[in-house]
Amino acid sequence: MAYVIGVDVGGTFTDAVLDDDAGTVVAAKAPSTPDDYSRGVMEALAGLAEQLAEPVAEMLGKTHHVAHGTTSSLNALVMGNVPPVGFLTTVGHRDSIFIMNVEGRYLGSSPDELQNVLGQSKNHGLIPKRHALEVVERIDRDGNIVVPLDEDSVRTAVNSLLAEGIRSIAVSLLWSFKNPVHERRIRELIHGIDPGVFVALSSEVSPRIREFARNATTIMSSQIGPGLGEYLGVLEGRLREQGLAGPLLVMQSNGGAIAASEAPSTAISTVGSVLTGGVVGAVSLGRQLAHRNIITTDVGGTTFLVGLIVDGEPVRASTTIINHHPVNVPTLKVHAIGSGGGAIAWIDAGGNLQVGPRSAQSVPGPACYDTGGTEPTNTDANLVLGILPESGLLGGRKALNVEAARRAIREKIAGPLGLSVEDAAAAIYAIQNAQTGDLLRKTVVEAGHDPRSFVLYAFGGAGPAYCASYAAEVGVREVVVPLGPVASAFSAYGLASSDVVLASELSDPGPMPFDPVRAADNFAVLEEQVRSALDRQGLSFERIECVRSLDLRYTAQLAEVSVEVPKGPLDATMMADTVAAFEKRYAELYGEGTGFSAAGIQAITFRVRGTGVLPFSPALPKLADAGGSDPSAALHSTRKVCLDARVGYVETPIYDYRALKAGHVITGPAVIEVPTTTVVVPPEMTGVVDHLGNLTIDTQRRS
């Protein structure tokens, strides 16, 4: 018997899921510990061991590997909580990172912000100018050395940075993605002066064309690399002390894991790790339920996340935006807003009620936690509305104080707006549903998809309380709430389901039709890099799968579209097919007739994504069949619940999920209490328990 453990460290809770090759699946939850996230991880693992009735050491001794997703890297970048770093670039190009290619004024801005031209600025610098220095060298666009590296200029710049207390240096030279020889030599020189300095090379972190994005990506990786390495070192040390036999893997933004020892060198690849776990879990569950078009929604303590799975594959992106800077990281495309269970309700300057994006997180937490929080949150509103039980969360282990929740809502929302506490709580609930519905619409409809052709998966500790409402708002008919042993720890289930995924890429711009021989050589180099990196992970794979893709654009355009290049020998016909695939996808994204073939088409970046398929495919255990019985045995009480301020409080049946069986039908209004989450079935909707213990809600209201 061998275990696989997934650990998802969120802003509020740390979730853990364990499965084995005998079909066992257990989950545990513990508060996150921002001062040292590894403590929360160990507490969650202790919760798993308790359910197995095993000592932690015995459990970890049987563990094949631990897959870990963390918000620490992303939070550090978003909040600017990073150490000072140095930046070395080609003489004459230092200011690229500050000019920001003009993009810095608008990248990552909302439509409203884009229209406010006077309010735009480029005051988003990653580093102060004194930490950005130049070295003498020049390589041309073909990779030829035009000016040899002046090593004395490197030593002078490095010593200047070290004198400033810099312990991490990003190196990004012009055209280094065509020839990295100078960058590699600079790293040797830096380590010759001080072997303890962390160095990030753009030719390894982001070997793509476009100077600003490559520079920004490399700098950000150097900002979080040392901290990530320190954290993972502490965590792995604790796991080894407790008997972990297998490797510690870290989830990446691309939906796959990487060995903890390798993660710091390309730290930027982990920034979206905790966001992708739910999408990966949905792919795994979707295979078991025969769902190929899925909208994934995760309402945790801090954020609301939405991802898409189309025809069985997650929607991917080659670039993301952080603090107005482009980041060259292949990622599963996940949209996020600060609208989780801990999102704080507040009144803006115009007297309007808002919810989020600030969160109470785990410290101090919602007011009802009685741990120092005084701001009203979604969780407080749900408690006042009767959605959450006064007996507490986590099966009663997390006590809730309804009077503290009422007091926070009264003082901060109800009083100023002249509302009753109940009406204010209902308004908070309605706004949460409206803004989550807005993000769903943006993610699905604006990407050219029809929500009616998708199934929506809803997870996270708070997600099942809202999912039927926000799904119905955008026209999704079927909602699946993954329950059973994973419940609110579904993202951790996704981490345990993940394989090892690595990607290599290089920019080699050229007009289409691209020379098939040159293209084949590029892909061969990238595949060799991927296979070599997979060999370094210290794991045995069932097989390795490589997927080739190519970023194309119309000549003189900036919008690049990535298309898959089929397996097999490359020839002129296959390159023509790749162009046809690009034009088809371009029309899907931007509308029929928007392409302009007469301008010509250019190949920009070649990419190979390699997946090391692990010998574990976790499957959820089957639930006992109801055998035609009704769910009355699971009905443990009723209480007054308000789901709509216009209707008010209604005496509502409360079901204990643990007593439900496959085939049971729940008619709304109803609340289903699961040890780690709460599911709401609104009036005139129905929920059916399936053979895996999930609840499928039909959102079409019955008159």
Rosetta blueprint (number, residue, H / E / L):
1 M L
2 A L
3 Y E
4 V E
5 I E
6 G E
7 V E
8 D E
9 V E
10 G L
11 G L
12 T L
13 F E
14 T E
15 D E
16 A E
17 V E
18 L E
19 D E
20 D E
21 D L
22 A L
23 G L
24 T L
25 V E
26 V E
27 A E
28 A E
29 K E
30 A E
31 P E
32 S L
33 T L
34 P L
35 D L
36 D L
37 Y H
38 S H
39 R H
40 G H
41 V H
42 M H
43 E H
44 A H
45 L H
46 A H
47 G H
48 L H
49 A H
50 E H
51 Q H
52 L H
53 A L
54 E L
55 P L
56 V H
57 A H
58 E H
59 M H
60 L H
61 G H
62 K L
63 T E
64 H E
65 H E
66 V E
67 A E
68 H E
69 G E
70 T E
71 T L
72 S H
73 S H
74 L H
75 N H
76 A H
77 L H
78 V H
79 M H
80 G L
81 N L
82 V L
83 P L
84 P L
85 V L
86 G E
87 F E
88 L E
89 T E
90 T E
91 V L
92 G L
93 H L
94 R L
95 D L
96 S H
97 I H
98 F H
99 I H
100 M H
101 N H
102 V H
103 E H
104 G H
105 R H
106 Y L
107 L L
108 G L
109 S L
110 S L
111 P H
112 D H
113 E H
114 L H
115 Q H
116 N L
117 V H
118 L H
119 G H
120 Q L
121 S L
122 K L
123 N L
124 H L
125 G L
126 L L
127 I L
128 P L
129 K H
130 R H
131 H H
132 A E
133 L E
134 E E
135 V E
136 V L
137 E L
138 R E
139 I E
140 D L
141 R L
142 D L
143 G L
144 N L
145 I E
146 V E
147 V E
148 P L
149 L L
150 D L
151 E H
152 D H
153 S H
154 V H
155 R H
156 T H
157 A H
158 V H
159 N H
160 S H
161 L H
162 L H
163 A H
164 E L
165 G L
166 I L
167 R L
168 S E
169 I E
170 A E
171 V E
172 S L
173 L L
174 L L
175 W L
176 S L
177 F L
178 K L
179 N L
180 P L
181 V H
182 H H
183 E H
184 R H
185 R H
186 I H
187 R H
188 E H
189 L H
190 I H
191 H H
192 G H
193 I H
194 D L
195 P L
196 G L
197 V L
198 F E
199 V E
200 A E
201 L E
202 S H
203 S H
204 E H
205 V H
206 S L
207 P L
208 R L
209 I L
210 R L
211 E H
212 F H
213 A H
214 R H
215 N H
216 A H
217 T H
218 T H
219 I H
220 M H
221 S H
222 S H
223 Q H
224 I H
225 G H
226 P H
227 G H
228 L H
229 G H
230 E H
231 Y H
232 L H
233 G H
234 V H
235 L H
236 E H
237 G H
238 R H
239 L H
240 R H
241 E H
242 Q L
243 G L
244 L L
245 A L
246 G L
247 P L
248 L E
249 L E
250 V E
251 M E
252 Q L
253 S L
254 N L
255 G L
256 G L
257 A E
258 I E
259 A E
260 A L
261 S L
262 E L
263 A H
264 P H
265 S H
266 T H
267 A H
268 I H
269 S H
270 T H
271 V L
272 G L
273 S H
274 V H
275 L H
276 T H
277 G H
278 G H
279 V H
280 V H
281 G H
282 A H
283 V H
284 S H
285 L H
286 G H
287 R H
288 Q H
289 L H
290 A L
291 H L
292 R L
293 N L
294 I E
295 I E
296 T E
297 T E
298 D E
299 V E
300 G L
301 G L
302 T L
303 T L
304 F E
305 L E
306 V E
307 G E
308 L E
309 I E
310 V E
311 D L
312 G L
313 E E
314 P E
315 V L
316 R E
317 A E
318 S L
319 T L
320 T E
321 I E
322 I E
323 N L
324 H L
325 H E
326 P E
327 V E
328 N L
329 V L
330 P L
331 T E
332 L E
333 K L
334 V E
335 H E
336 A E
337 I E
338 G L
339 S L
340 G L
341 G L
342 G L
343 A E
344 I E
345 A E
346 W E
347 I E
348 D L
349 A L
350 G L
351 G L
352 N L
353 L E
354 Q E
355 V E
356 G E
357 P E
358 R E
359 S E
360 A L
361 Q L
362 S L
363 V L
364 P L
365 G L
366 P L
367 A H
368 C H
369 Y H
370 D L
371 T L
372 G L
373 G L
374 T L
375 E L
376 P L
377 T E
378 N H
379 T H
380 D H
381 A H
382 N H
383 L H
384 V H
385 L L
386 G L
387 I L
388 L L
389 P L
390 E L
391 S L
392 G L
393 L E
394 L H
395 G H
396 G H
397 R L
398 K E
399 A L
400 L L
401 N L
402 V H
403 E H
404 A H
405 A H
406 R H
407 R H
408 A H
409 I H
410 R H
411 E H
412 K H
413 I H
414 A H
415 G H
416 P H
417 L H
418 G L
419 L L
420 S L
421 V H
422 E H
423 D H
424 A H
425 A H
426 A H
427 A H
428 I H
429 Y H
430 A H
431 I H
432 Q H
433 N H
434 A H
435 Q H
436 T H
437 G H
438 D H
439 L H
440 L H
441 R H
442 K H
443 T H
444 V H
445 V H
446 E H
447 A H
448 G L
449 H L
450 D L
451 P H
452 R H
453 S H
454 F L
455 V E
456 L E
457 Y E
458 A E
459 F E
460 G L
461 G L
462 A L
463 G H
464 P H
465 A H
466 Y L
467 C H
468 A H
469 S H
470 Y H
471 A H
472 A H
473 E H
474 V H
475 G L
476 V L
477 R L
478 E E
479 V E
480 V E
481 V E
482 P L
483 L L
484 G L
485 P L
486 V L
487 A H
488 S H
489 A H
490 F H
491 S H
492 A H
493 Y H
494 G H
495 L H
496 A H
497 S H
498 S L
499 D L
500 V E
501 V E
502 L E
503 A E
504 S E
505 E E
506 L E
507 S E
508 D E
509 P E
510 G E
511 P E
512 M L
513 P L
514 F L
515 D L
516 P H
517 V H
518 R H
519 A H
520 A H
521 D H
522 N H
523 F H
524 A H
525 V H
526 L H
527 E H
528 E H
529 Q H
530 V H
531 R H
532 S H
533 A H
534 L H
535 D H
536 R L
537 Q L
538 G L
539 L L
540 S L
541 F L
542 E L
543 R E
544 I E
545 E E
546 C E
547 V E
548 R E
549 S E
550 L E
551 D E
552 L E
553 R E
554 Y E
555 T L
556 A L
557 Q L
558 L L
559 A L
560 E L
561 V E
562 S E
563 V E
564 E E
565 V E
566 P L
567 K L
568 G L
569 P L
570 L L
571 D L
572 A H
573 T H
574 M H
575 M H
576 A H
577 D H
578 T H
579 V H
580 A H
581 A H
582 F H
583 E H
584 K H
585 R H
586 Y H
587 A H
588 E H
589 L H
590 Y H
591 G L
592 E L
593 G L
594 T L
595 G L
596 F L
597 S H
598 A H
599 A H
600 G L
601 I E
602 Q E
603 A E
604 I E
605 T E
606 F E
607 R E
608 V E
609 R E
610 G E
611 T E
612 G E
613 V E
614 L L
615 P L
616 F L
617 S L
618 P L
619 A L
620 L L
621 P L
622 K L
623 L L
624 A L
625 D E
626 A L
627 G L
628 G L
629 S L
630 D L
631 P H
632 S H
633 A H
634 A H
635 L E
636 H E
637 S E
638 T E
639 R E
640 K E
641 V E
642 C E
643 L L
644 D L
645 A L
646 R L
647 V L
648 G L
649 Y E
650 V E
651 E E
652 T E
653 P E
654 I E
655 Y E
656 D E
657 Y H
658 R H
659 A H
660 L L
661 K L
662 A E
663 G L
664 H L
665 V E
666 I E
667 T E
668 G L
669 P L
670 A E
671 V E
672 I E
673 E E
674 V E
675 P L
676 T L
677 T E
678 T E
679 V E
680 V E
681 V E
682 P L
683 P L
684 E L
685 M L
686 T E
687 G E
688 V E
689 V E
690 D L
691 H L
692 L L
693 G L
694 N L
695 L E
696 T E
697 I E
698 D E
699 T L
700 Q L
701 R L
702 R L
703 S L
